[in-house]
Amino acid sequence: MPGWQAFYQEYGEQVEVVVIAQDAQGAEVARPWVEKAGGTYRALLDQHNAIGKAYNVKFVPVGIFVDEEGRLVRAVGSVSIDSETLRGELVAWITSGVVPSAWRDADKGAKPRVLTADEQEADAIFQRAIALLKQGKREDAIAELKRAYVLDPKNWLIRKQLWAIENPGMFYDGKVDYRWQKEQMAREDEELKK
Amino acid sequence: MKKIAFVLILVSVLIPIHILSGEESVKTLEPELNDIGLSIGQVPPAFTLPDLFTGEMISSSDFRGKKTAFFMWASW
């Protein structure tokens, strides 16, 4: 997030920066990160996984870059503005308007696809879980999320949010515990095999 | 000698933790983007979402006329 702020300060005249928090728990958990980064870019909240569903994206971070007419020039996962390569490509694009050859080469010519029945069901349960969270029914929400991730286990927007809601200490007390995440993933994968 | 042994033990304990908590493990959880269903030149599905601070509703089309970098992230 600080990286995006530095980038925005330098190139904000030429490119709009819009950061979108994928947080079922709402604005309260996301705001501190933007505040800490001193973010002056536009920050939005996607509490209901609207973008994940529409774009068939199942994890973060993801960068979606569009031109003046709103047409896609680059969709990239595991994206970091602190990466020199990405930053270089972005700067080349915003200053020249030419889509970098690396972005063209990476383009898969993909077509939109509809969600599978399991993905739709997982999303319906996810939406119920968010409604329960809003009502303060955390335990009920966790129970729903545990049903949802089984239907769409590769959807980290559901699965890792379940982890964060059930085990906030592993996510919100200082550094995120990736070792715990790996162990949790292994435990769940064992369960999924049954 | 005792001090060296202690340092060695400390290093051997710290290394695996460091490796496990590094970028490597993040990548295994977050695969490459390969199935987004979008291609260069296509207009992605429109969306309208609240501003994180003001709650004002903002649409993806509000940014037409300027290049825009949307960055999806999360607190978790």
Interface residues (C-beta under 8 A of the other chain):
Chain A: M1 W4 Q14 V15 E16 V17 V18 V19 I20 A21 Q22 D23 Q25 A27 V29 A30 R31 P32 W33 V34 R42 A43 L44 L45 D46 A50 I51 A54 Y55 N56 V57 F59 V60 P61 V62 G63 I64 F65 V66 D67 E68 E69 G70 R71 L72 V73 R74 A75 V76 G77 S78 V79 I81 L90 W93 I94 V99 W103 R104 D107 K108 G109 A110 K111 P112 R113 K154 W156 L157 K160 Q161 W163 A164 F171 Y172 K175 V176 D177 Y178 R179 Q181 K182 M185
Chain B: I17 L20 S21 G22 S25 V26 K27 T28 L29 E30 P31 E32 L33 N34 D35 I36 G37 L38 S39 I40 G41 Q42 V43 P44 P45 F47 L49 P50 D51 L52 F53 I58 S60 S61 F63 R64 G65 K66 K67 T68 A69 F70 F71 M72 W73 A74 S75 W76
